[in-house]
Amino acid sequence: MNSRRLLTDYMALALVIVGLVLVFGVSTQNFLQFGTFRNIANQIPDAMVVAVGMTFVLIIGGIDLSVGSVLGLGSAMLGLCLVRFEFPLPVAIAACLATGLACGLLNGFLVVRWRLPSFIVTLGMLEVASGATYILTQSRTVYVGEPIERVSEVAAFGLSLPFMLAIAVVVAGQFALSGTVFGRHALALGANAESARLSGIRTRGLTVAVFALSGVLASLAGMMQCSRLGASDPNAGIGFELQAIAAVVIGGTSLMGGRGSVVNSFFGVIIIAVLAVGLATLGAQESTKRLVTGGVIVAAVILDYYRHRLNKA
């Protein structure tokens, strides 16, 4: 994506966010408050980090349905290391991230070794990671408390450390995509896998690396979520993969591969969060919120279809 098109996309998504804020601000009395935006910011770091990994997966033409379960498994590993084994926090975080890395590497290996559809492989990993989470936690919430809660308590201007870390991940992800060989190869792989292979790109290794990145970021999101909740909830990651895919698609990353932006996915996360909080402020029921969010996702996919046709014309 050239810089002019990126800037246009940034402005369009920013205008959508501003429009949503104005609509909810006019419709309710309590939405336009600093506390509302602070709460939104501090609740979305896990979604932001998972969306970065999902952006790269969709760009290479794949999909990762296991991120929610890997998030839960990483969180469970973190909780058990801190509570049952009484490991120091850095060691527990390392075990959490290693869990996500192992899941991502296995996803990527299975996809390239037997040329399996990533949809099927990651659907299987969704079930495997979910089952492992319930086994590790014995289907109970593991209360961690102060050892992990202090991670979220570190804040500046009301913003938590996980939010700041998530912003750093978004910046690093966008730089990797637009300013490194890794990013250019990922875009080339998604645009045309055979041409990428013939041009000398190690497509198999790149695919494994992208899925490994997605796994690590999912487990990092599990650590962030655990720090916010003060506990490892075995059900915490259920449906999270759909939220991540929705944010990335709303941000304009093509489901057909070859096009995307990490910053746009960040905007997509904000749009979904503002929608959820705004509708809750209006008193909307969960069914209504899901209906509206689903409509926005479908509209984004239709828009992506016409953008793809326009680019080919």
ZAMI-247216 format. One record per atom (N, C-alpha, C): residue in three letters; x, y, z. Coordinates in steps of 0.02 Angstrom, whole numbers, padded with zeros to 5 digits, always signed. Layout:
alaXYZ ...
***
This chain:
met+00042-00059+00000 met+00000+00000+00000 met+00045+00062+00000 asn+00032+00109-00047 asn+00074+00168-00048 asn+00054+00216+00008 ser+00098+00266+00020 ser+00088+00310+00077 ser+00024+00352+00069 arg+00007+00372+00008 arg-00053+00413-00001 arg-00116+00372+00016 arg-00118+00309-00006 arg-00176+00268+00008 arg-00181+00253+00083 leu-00123+00242+00115 leu-00123+00231+00187 leu-00150+00292+00224 leu-00128+00351+00203 leu-00151+00412+00236 leu-00226+00421+00227 thr-00251+00404+00168 thr-00323+00408+00155 thr-00362+00360+00200 asp-00335+00299+00207 asp-00368+00250+00250 asp-00367+00272+00323 tyr-00310+00300+00345 tyr-00306+00324+00414 tyr-00359+00378+00427 met-00364+00424+00381 met-00411+00479+00389 met-00484+00454+00388 ala-00498+00407+00344 ala-00566+00380+00339 ala-00586+00345+00404 leu-00541+00303+00430 leu-00556+00267+00492 leu-00560+00314+00552 ala-00516+00365+00553 ala-00519+00414+00607 ala-00585+00452+00605 leu-00609+00468+00545 leu-00674+00503+00540 leu-00731+00458+00564 val-00726+00393+00551 val-00777+00347+00576 val-00779+00348+00652 ile-00720+00347+00683 ile-00716+00349+00756 ile-00744+00414+00783 val-00725+00470+00752 val-00751+00535+00774 val-00827+00537+00766 gly-00852+00510+00710 gly-00924+00509+00699 gly-00960+00469+00752 leu-00933+00410+00770 leu-00964+00369+00822 leu-00963+00405+00889 val-00908+00437+00905 val-00903+00473+00968 val-00955+00529+00972 leu-00963+00565+00916 leu-01012+00620+00915 leu-01083+00593+00921 val-01098+00539+00886 val-01165+00510+00889 val-01182+00488+00959 phe-01137+00451+00991 phe-01150+00427+01059 phe-01147+00485+01109 gly-01105+00535+01095 gly-01101+00592+01139 gly-01166+00633+01140 val-01197+00639+01082 val-01260+00676+01077 val-01318+00634+01105 ser-01313+00568+01096 ser-01368+00524+01116 ser-01371+00509+01191 thr-01314+00516+01225 thr-01312+00501+01296 thr-01278+00558+01334 gln-01289+00560+01398 gln-01261+00614+01439 gln-01192+00596+01467 asn-01177+00533+01472 asn-01117+00513+01508 asn-01060+00488+01464 phe-01070+00489+01397 phe-01019+00460+01354 phe-00958+00506+01346 leu-00969+00570+01335 leu-00914+00617+01323 leu-00881+00637+01389 gln-00848+00590+01420 gln-00811+00602+01481 gln-00742+00570+01475 phe-00693+00601+01508 phe-00625+00574+01505 phe-00623+00502+01530 gly-00663+00488+01583 gly-00663+00421+01611 gly-00685+00368+01562 thr-00732+00386+01517 thr-00755+00338+01467 thr-00698+00318+01420 phe-00662+00368+01395 phe-00608+00354+01348 phe-00549+00320+01382 arg-00537+00337+01446 arg-00484+00304+01484 arg-00501+00230+01493 asn-00564+00216+01509 asn-00585+00146+01518 asn-00580+00107+01453 ile-00599+00138+01398 ile-00593+00105+01333 ile-00520+00088+01319 ala-00477+00136+01330 ala-00405+00125+01316 ala-00376+00069+01359 asn-00396+00066+01421 asn-00368+00016+01467 asn-00399-00053+01459 gln-00454-00058+01421 gln-00487-00122+01411 gln-00468-00156+01345 ile-00433-00120+01300 ile-00421-00148+01234 ile-00350-00170+01220 pro-00301-00166+01266 pro-00234-00188+01249 pro-00230-00259+01223 asp-00267-00306+01253 asp-00265-00376+01230 asp-00292-00381+01159 ala-00346-00346+01144 ala-00374-00347+01076 ala-00326-00316+01026 met-00292-00262+01045 met-00244-00229+01001 met-00187-00276+00982 val-00160-00311+01032 val-00102-00354+01021 val-00121-00414+00977 val-00179-00445+00991 val-00202-00502+00950 val-00215-00479+00879 ala-00242-00418+00870 ala-00257-00392+00803 ala-00193-00383+00762 val-00137-00366+00794 val-00074-00359+00758 val-00054-00425+00727 gly-00056-00478+00767 gly-00039-00544+00741 gly-00087-00567+00687 met-00152-00554+00697 met-00202-00574+00648 met-00193-00537+00582 thr-00170-00475+00586 thr-00158-00435+00525 thr-00107-00470+00481 phe-00052-00493+00511 phe+00000-00526+00472 phe-00025-00592+00443 val-00065-00628+00483 val-00091-00693+00458 val-00137-00682+00398 leu-00182-00633+00402 leu-00227-00620+00346 leu-00188-00594+00286 ile-00136-00555+00298 ile-00097-00527+00242 ile-00065-00582+00201 ile-00043-00637+00233 ile-00012-00691+00194 ile-00065-00738+00165 gly-00129-00721+00174 gly-00182-00761+00146 gly-00206-00817+00191 gly-00189-00815+00255 gly-00211-00866+00302 gly-00263-00840+00349 ile-00277-00879+00401 ile-00323-00858+00454 ile-00304-00898+00516 asp-00311-00867+00574 asp-00293-00900+00637 asp-00353-00899+00684 leu-00388-00955+00687 leu-00447-00960+00730 leu-00429-00981+00801 ser-00365-00991+00815 ser-00345-01018+00880 ser-00324-00963+00929 val-00323-00900+00909 val-00294-00848+00952 val-00330-00841+01018 gly-00397-00849+01018 gly-00434-00843+01081 gly-00415-00898+01129 ser-00411-00960+01105 ser-00393-01016+01148 ser-00320-01012+01170 val-00276-00990+01126 val-00205-00981+01145 val-00198-00926+01197 leu-00238-00873+01190 leu-00240-00821+01241 leu-00258-00851+01309 gly-00311-00892+01310 gly-00332-00923+01372 gly-00279-00971+01400 leu-00247-01009+01356 leu-00196-01056+01378 leu-00135-01019+01406 gly-00114-00965+01373 gly-00058-00926+01398 gly-00074-00896+01466 ser-00135-00871+01473 ser-00156-00842+01537 ser-00157-00895+01592 ala-00181-00956+01575 ala-00183-01010+01624 ala-00112-01030+01644 met-00066-01034+01596 met+00003-01051+01612 met+00034-00998+01658 leu+00020-00936+01644 leu+00045-00882+01686 leu+00019-00888+01757 gly-00047-00899+01764 gly-00077-00905+01830 gly-00050-00964+01869 leu-00042-01021+01836 leu-00016-01080+01871 leu+00056-01071+01892 cys+00096-01040+01850 cys+00167-01028+01867 cys+00173-00982+01928 leu+00128-00933+01933 leu+00132-00886+01989 leu+00101-00914+02053 val+00046-00951+02046 val+00009-00973+02105 val+00031-01042+02129 arg+00033-01091+02084 arg+00048-01160+02104 arg+00123-01171+02112 phe+00163-01146+02064 phe+00235-01158+02065 phe+00274-01101+02097 glu+00241-01044+02108 glu+00271-00986+02141 glu+00335-00964+02107 phe+00333-00964+02040 phe+00390-00938+02001 phe+00392-00862+02005 pro+00450-00832+01997 pro+00453-00759+01991 pro+00413-00735+01930 leu+00389-00673+01933 leu+00348-00646+01879 leu+00382-00651+01811 pro+00447-00631+01803 pro+00478-00636+01737 pro+00479-00707+01709 val+00491-00757+01753 val+00492-00827+01730 val+00422-00848+01709 ala+00371-00828+01746 ala+00302-00845+01730 ala+00282-00814+01663 ile+00301-00751+01652 ile+00286-00719+01588 ile+00321-00754+01530 ala+00384-00775+01542 ala+00421-00811+01490 ala+00386-00877+01473 ala+00360-00912+01524 ala+00325-00975+01512 ala+00260-00962+01473 cys+00226-00907+01489 cys+00165-00888+01454 cys+00179-00876+01380 leu+00232-00837+01365 leu+00249-00821+01296 leu+00273-00883+01259 ala+00310-00926+01294 ala+00335-00988+01262 ala+00277-01033+01243 thr+00224-01033+01283 thr+00165-01073+01267 thr+00133-01049+01201 gly+00125-00984+01195 gly+00098-00956+01133 gly+00142-00970+01073 leu+00208-00964+01084 leu+00256-00978+01030 leu+00250-01050+01006 ala+00245-01097+01052 ala+00240-01167+01034 ala+00176-01180+00994 cys+00120-01150+01015 cys+00057-01160+00978 cys+00063-01130+00908 gly+00092-01071+00902 gly+00099-01040+00837 gly+00145-01078+00790 leu+00201-01102+00818 leu+00247-01142+00777 leu+00214-01205+00752 leu+00175-01237+00795 leu+00140-01298+00774 leu+00089-01284+00720 asn+00052-01229+00728 asn+00005-01209+00676 asn+00040-01200+00609 gly+00094-01162+00609 gly+00130-01148+00547 gly+00161-01210+00517 phe+00189-01254+00560 phe+00219-01316+00535 phe+00168-01360+00501 leu+00110-01368+00532 leu+00058-01411+00503 leu+00032-01382+00437 val+00027-01317+00433 val+00003-01285+00371 val+00051-01297+00314 val+00116-01288+00325 val+00164-01293+00270 val+00186-01365+00257 arg+00188-01407+00310 arg+00213-01475+00301 arg+00166-01516+00257 trp+00102-01511+00270 trp+00053-01550+00231 trp+00008-01506+00188 arg+00026-01443+00183 arg-00012-01395+00141 arg-00086-01396+00159 leu-00099-01394+00223 leu-00168-01395+00247 leu-00196-01324+00251 pro-00261-01317+00242 pro-00291-01250+00249 pro-00282-01225+00321 ser-00260-01163+00328 ser-00249-01136+00395 ser-00314-01133+00435 phe-00370-01128+00400 phe-00435-01128+00434 phe-00444-01193+00475 ile-00428-01250+00444 ile-00438-01314+00477 ile-00387-01324+00532 val-00323-01309+00517 val-00270-01319+00566 val-00283-01277+00629 thr-00299-01214+00621 thr-00308-01171+00679 thr-00374-01185+00715 leu-00422-01212+00678 leu-00484-01234+00711 leu-00468-01293+00758 gly-00425-01338+00734 gly-00403-01393+00777 gly-00365-01368+00838 met-00320-01319+00827 met-00282-01291+00882 met-00327-01255+00932 leu-00381-01225+00906 leu-00430-01193+00951 leu-00455-01244+01002 glu-00473-01304+00978 glu-00500-01355+01023 glu-00445-01382+01068 val-00386-01393+01041 val-00331-01421+01080 val-00311-01373+01137 ala-00302-01309+01120 ala-00282-01260+01170 ala-00336-01249+01222 ser-00399-01250+01199 ser-00455-01242+01245 ser-00457-01300+01294 gly-00450-01361+01268 gly-00450-01419+01312 gly-00392-01418+01361 ala-00333-01399+01337 ala-00274-01395+01381 ala-00284-01344+01436 thr-00318-01289+01419 thr-00331-01237+01469 thr-00376-01263+01525 tyr-00428-01299+01506 tyr-00474-01326+01557 tyr-00439-01379+01599 ile-00394-01418+01569 ile-00357-01468+01607 ile-00311-01435+01657 leu-00273-01384+01634 leu-00225-01351+01678 leu-00260-01316+01736 thr-00316-01285+01723 thr-00351-01246+01775 thr-00404-01287+01811 gln-00414-01350+01789 gln-00468-01392+01816 gln-00536-01357+01810 ser-00542-01320+01754 ser-00604-01284+01737 ser-00624-01232+01789 arg-00574-01208+01827 arg-00588-01157+01878 arg-00545-01096+01865 thr-00570-01038+01885 thr-00531-00976+01881 thr-00474-00979+01931 val-00414-00962+01908 val-00355-00960+01951 val-00344-00888+01973 tyr-00357-00873+02036 tyr-00349-00805+02061 tyr-00275-00792+02077 val-00248-00741+02045 val-00177-00726+02052 val-00167-00668+02100 gly-00205-00614+02089 gly-00201-00557+02134 gly-00142-00512+02123 glu-00112-00489+02176 glu-00062-00436+02174 glu-00001-00450+02130 pro+00025-00512+02126 pro+00085-00522+02085 pro+00076-00500+02012 ile+00016-00506+01985 ile+00005-00487+01915 ile-00034-00422+01909 glu-00075-00406+01958 glu-00116-00346+01955 glu-00073-00283+01953 arg-00014-00285+01984 arg+00028-00225+01985 arg+00052-00206+01915 val+00050-00254+01869 val+00069-00238+01800 val+00021-00186+01770 ser-00044-00194+01784 ser-00093-00148+01758 ser-00099-00084+01799 glu-00074-00086+01860 glu-00080-00027+01903 glu-00029+00027+01885 val+00026+00008+01852 val+00075+00057+01830 val+00044+00097+01774 ala+00035+00163+01784 ala-00002+00203+01735 ala+00026+00274+01732 ala+00013+00307+01675 ala+00029+00377+01666 ala-00030+00410+01631 phe-00053+00465+01658 phe-00111+00501+01632 phe-00173+00456+01630 gly-00176+00410+01677 gly-00234+00365+01680 gly-00230+00306+01634 leu-00176+00300+01595 leu-00169+00245+01548 leu-00123+00192+01577 ser-00143+00129+01571 ser-00107+00074+01602 ser-00045+00055+01562 leu+00000+00020+01595 leu+00061-00005+01562 leu+00044-00052+01504 pro-00005-00098+01511 pro-00023-00140+01453 pro-00044-00100+01392 phe-00080-00045+01402 phe-00099-00004+01345 phe-00038+00025+01310 met+00009+00050+01350 met+00070+00078+01321 met+00110+00025+01285 leu+00112-00035+01314 leu+00147-00091+01282 leu+00113-00110+01217 ala+00046-00109+01217 ala+00009-00126+01156 ala+00022-00074+01101 ile+00026-00011+01120 ile+00042+00041+01070 ile+00111+00027+01040 ala+00159+00008+01083 ala+00226-00008+01058 ala+00224-00067+01010 val+00182-00117+01024 val+00176-00175+00980 val+00146-00153+00913 val+00096-00109+00914 val+00066-00084+00852 val+00119-00046+00811 val+00157-00003+00843 val+00209+00035+00807 val+00261-00012+00778 ala+00284-00060+00818 ala+00333-00108+00793 ala+00305-00150+00737 gly+00242-00170+00743 gly+00210-00210+00691 gly+00204-00173+00626 gln+00185-00109+00629 gln+00179-00069+00568 gln+00247-00058+00536 phe+00298-00047+00577 phe+00366-00039+00550 phe+00388-00103+00516 ala+00375-00160+00549 ala+00395-00224+00520 ala+00360-00237+00454 leu+00298-00215+00449 leu+00259-00227+00388 leu+00282-00182+00331 ser+00292-00118+00346 ser+00305-00070+00292 ser+00379-00052+00284 gly+00421-00070+00332 gly+00490-00047+00329 gly+00542-00101+00331 thr+00522-00165+00328 thr+00570-00219+00331 thr+00558-00269+00274 val+00610-00310+00262 val+00604-00363+00211 val+00550-00413+00231 phe+00545-00427+00296 phe+00494-00474+00320 phe+00425-00451+00299 gly+00410-00387+00308 gly+00344-00361+00290 gly+00331-00363+00215 arg+00382-00344+00177 arg+00374-00344+00103 arg+00363-00415+00077 his+00399-00462+00107 his+00390-00532+00085 his+00322-00558+00105 ala+00297-00538+00163 ala+00230-00559+00185 ala+00177-00533+00136 leu+00182-00470+00116 leu+00135-00442+00068 leu+00140-00478+00001 ala+00201-00493-00020 ala+00210-00528-00084 ala+00180-00598-00081 leu+00190-00633-00025 leu+00163-00700-00016 leu+00086-00699-00020 gly+00056-00650+00012 gly-00017-00646+00011 gly-00044-00627-00057 ala-00007-00586-00093 ala-00030-00564-00159 ala-00028-00620-00210 asn+00026-00660-00209 asn+00033-00716-00256 asn+00086-00763-00230 ala+00065-00818-00199 ala+00110-00863-00166 ala+00160-00894-00215 glu+00137-00914-00274 glu+00182-00946-00322 glu+00234-00897-00348 ser+00213-00837-00363 ser+00262-00786-00386 ser+00312-00770-00332 ala+00289-00769-00270 ala+00335-00756-00214 ala+00387-00812-00209 arg+00365-00873-00217 arg+00412-00930-00213 arg+00462-00928-00270 leu+00438-00914-00329 leu+00483-00912-00387 leu+00532-00854-00384 ser+00514-00802-00347 ser+00560-00745-00341 ser+00612-00755-00286 gly+00611-00813-00254 gly+00662-00829-00205 gly+00642-00820-00133 ile+00580-00802-00120 ile+00557-00794-00051 ile+00545-00863-00021 arg+00571-00873+00040 arg+00562-00937+00074 arg+00492-00937+00105 thr+00443-00955+00064 thr+00373-00948+00084 thr+00355-00993+00143 arg+00384-01052+00146 arg+00367-01098+00200 arg+00391-01072+00267 gly+00453-01050+00269 gly+00480-01022+00331 gly+00443-00958+00352 leu+00425-00918+00303 leu+00389-00856+00317 leu+00320-00871+00346 thr+00287-00921+00319 thr+00221-00940+00345 thr+00226-00962+00417 val+00275-01004+00432 val+00284-01028+00501 val+00299-00969+00547 ala+00341-00922+00524 ala+00359-00864+00566 ala+00298-00821+00581 val+00254-00812+00532 val+00194-00770+00542 val+00147-00803+00593 phe+00137-00868+00587 phe+00093-00902+00635 phe+00125-00903+00705 ala+00191-00909+00707 ala+00225-00906+00772 ala+00216-00837+00804 leu+00221-00785+00763 leu+00210-00717+00788 leu+00139-00710+00816 ser+00091-00736+00779 ser+00021-00733+00802 ser+00012-00769+00869 gly+00045-00826+00877 gly+00040-00863+00940 gly+00071-00826+00998 val+00130-00797+00988 val+00163-00760+01041 val+00121-00699+01062 leu+00094-00663+01014 leu+00054-00604+01030 leu-00011-00624+01065 ala-00039-00682+01047 ala-00100-00705+01081 ala-00085-00719+01155 ser-00028-00751+01168 ser-00011-00766+01238 ser+00008-00701+01275 leu+00039-00653+01241 leu+00052-00588+01272 leu-00014-00555+01291 ala-00064-00560+01247 ala-00130-00533+01263 ala-00160-00569+01323 gly-00147-00634+01331 gly-00169-00671+01389 gly-00139-00643+01453 met-00075-00625+01450 met-00043-00594+01508 met-00075-00527+01525 met-00090-00488+01474 met-00122-00423+01485 met-00191-00431+01515 gln-00228-00478+01489 gln-00296-00489+01516 gln-00293-00514+01588 cys-00246-00558+01602 cys-00238-00584+01670 cys-00221-00527+01718 ser-00179-00480+01696 ser-00160-00424+01739 ser-00219-00379+01753 arg-00264-00372+01704 arg-00323-00329+01713 arg-00374-00361+01759 leu-00383-00427+01751 leu-00433-00463+01791 leu-00406-00484+01859 gly-00341-00490+01865 gly-00311-00516+01926 gly-00320-00591+01932 ala-00337-00624+01877 ala-00350-00696+01878 ala-00344-00724+01808 ser-00334-00790+01805 ser-00333-00826+01742 ser-00401-00861+01734 asp-00440-00836+01688 asp-00507-00863+01676 asp-00505-00911+01617 pro-00520-00975+01626 pro-00517-01023+01570 pro-00565-01007+01514 asn-00616-00965+01528 asn-00664-00947+01476 asn-00649-00879+01444 ala-00594-00848+01464 ala-00581-00778+01445 ala-00572-00769+01369 gly-00545-00820+01336 gly-00529-00811+01265 gly-00584-00834+01218 ile-00641-00857+01244 ile-00694-00882+01201 ile-00721-00826+01156 gly-00721-00838+01091 gly-00746-00788+01043 gly-00697-00733+01027 phe-00637-00734+01058 phe-00590-00680+01047 phe-00564-00678+00975 glu-00560-00737+00944 glu-00535-00739+00875 glu-00582-00701+00828 leu-00648-00704+00841 leu-00695-00668+00799 leu-00688-00593+00808 gln-00676-00572+00870 gln-00666-00501+00882 gln-00603-00476+00846 ala-00550-00516+00847 ala-00488-00496+00814 ala-00497-00492+00739 ile-00529-00543+00710 ile-00540-00543+00637 ile-00584-00484+00618 ala-00635-00470+00658 ala-00679-00414+00643 ala-00641-00348+00643 ala-00598-00337+00692 ala-00560-00275+00696 ala-00514-00267+00636 val-00481-00322+00617 val-00434-00319+00561 val-00470-00306+00495 val-00527-00339+00486 val-00566-00330+00425 val-00595-00259+00422 ile-00622-00235+00477 ile-00647-00166+00479 ile-00591-00117+00463 gly-00530-00134+00484 gly-00473-00091+00469 gly-00450-00094+00397 gly-00479-00138+00357 gly-00464-00138+00285 gly-00416-00191+00262 thr-00391-00234+00306 thr-00348-00288+00284 thr-00389-00337+00242 ser-00362-00355+00185 ser-00400-00397+00138 ser-00401-00470+00161 leu-00461-00499+00159 leu-00467-00570+00174 leu-00436-00613+00119 met-00422-00583+00061 met-00391-00619+00006 met-00315-00617+00009 gly-00288-00580+00058 gly-00215-00577+00065 gly-00184-00523+00023 gly-00122-00505+00040 gly-00083-00459+00000 gly-00093-00386+00016 arg-00138-00370+00061 arg-00149-00299+00077 arg-00172-00293+00150 gly-00142-00243+00185 gly-00163-00232+00254 gly-00119-00181+00288 ser-00139-00161+00347 ser-00103-00111+00386 ser-00116-00124+00460 val-00063-00126+00499 val-00069-00137+00571 val-00104-00077+00604 val-00086-00017+00583 val-00118+00042+00612 val-00193+00042+00597 asn-00212+00023+00537 asn-00283+00018+00520 asn-00319-00033+00564 ser-00286-00088+00580 ser-00315-00138+00625 ser-00324-00108+00695 phe-00277-00066+00716 phe-00283-00031+00780 phe-00346+00013+00780 phe-00357+00048+00725 phe-00418+00088+00719 phe-00480+00043+00721 gly-00475-00016+00690 gly-00531-00062+00691 gly-00548-00084+00762 val-00497-00097+00803 val-00508-00115+00873 val-00544-00059+00909 ile-00523+00003+00897 ile-00555+00060+00930 ile-00628+00067+00909 ile-00641+00057+00844 ile-00710+00063+00819 ile-00755+00012+00854 ile-00732-00050+00860 ile-00773-00101+00894 ile-00782-00084+00967 ala-00729-00059+01000 ala-00734-00041+01071 ala-00781+00017+01082 val-00777+00068+01040 val-00821+00126+01047 val-00894+00105+01035 leu-00904+00062+00985 leu-00971+00037+00971 leu-00999+00000+01033 ala-00959-00044+01062 ala-00981-00083+01118 ala-00998-00040+01178 val-00954+00008+01195 val-00965+00051+01252 val-01023+00099+01239 gly-01026+00126+01179 gly-01080+00173+01162 gly-01148+00140+01165 leu-01153+00080+01137 leu-01217+00044+01138 leu-01236+00025+01210 ala-01185+00007+01250 ala-01199-00009+01321 ala-01224+00053+01358 thr-01195+00111+01341 thr-01217+00173+01373 thr-01289+00189+01355 leu-01309+00170+01294 leu-01378+00181+01272 leu-01426+00130+01303 gly-01398+00081+01337 gly-01440+00029+01368 gly-01457-00027+01322 ala-01420-00035+01267 ala-01435-00088+01219 ala-01419-00156+01249 gln-01459-00205+01232 gln-01448-00273+01255 gln-01391-00305+01216 glu-01364-00360+01242 glu-01308-00393+01210 glu-01326-00415+01139 ser-01387-00437+01129 ser-01409-00459+01063 ser-01406-00401+01013 thr-01426-00342+01036 thr-01425-00283+00992 thr-01353-00264+00975 lys-01309-00267+01025 lys-01239-00250+01013 lys-01208-00298+00962 arg-01223-00362+00968 arg-01197-00411+00921 arg-01225-00400+00851 leu-01289-00381+00847 leu-01320-00368+00783 leu-01287-00309+00747 val-01276-00255+00784 val-01244-00195+00755 val-01173-00210+00735 thr-01135-00242+00779 thr-01065-00258+00763 thr-01060-00304+00703 gly-01104-00354+00699 gly-01105-00398+00641 gly-01119-00361+00577 gly-01166-00314+00579 gly-01182-00274+00520 gly-01122-00233+00497 val-01085-00205+00545 val-01025-00167+00528 val-00973-00211+00495 ile-00965-00272+00520 ile-00916-00319+00491 ile-00935-00337+00419 val-00998-00352+00408 val-01021-00370+00341 val-01011-00311+00293 ala-01026-00251+00316 ala-01016-00191+00275 ala-00942-00183+00257 ala-00897-00198+00306 ala-00825-00191+00292 ala-00802-00243+00241 val-00829-00304+00244 val-00811-00356+00195 val-00835-00337+00126 ile-00896-00310+00121 ile-00922-00289+00056 ile-00879-00232+00028 leu-00860-00186+00071 leu-00817-00131+00049 leu-00750-00158+00025 asp-00723-00208+00060 asp-00659-00238+00039 asp-00666-00270-00030 tyr-00724-00301-00043 tyr-00735-00332-00108 tyr-00732-00281-00165 tyr-00766-00225-00155 tyr-00767-00174-00208 tyr-00699-00139-00215 arg-00663-00132-00158 arg-00597-00104-00162 arg-00551-00150-00202 his-00557-00215-00191 his-00516-00263-00227 his-00531-00261-00302 arg-00593-00256-00319 arg-00612-00251-00391 arg-00585-00186-00421 leu-00590-00132-00383 leu-00565-00067-00408 leu-00491-00068-00420 asn-00454-00101-00374 asn-00381-00104-00381 asn-00360-00147-00440 lys-00401-00197-00458 lys-00384-00240-00514 lys-00403-00209-00581 ala-00449-00160-00578 ala-00472-00129-00640 ala-00418-00085-00671 
***
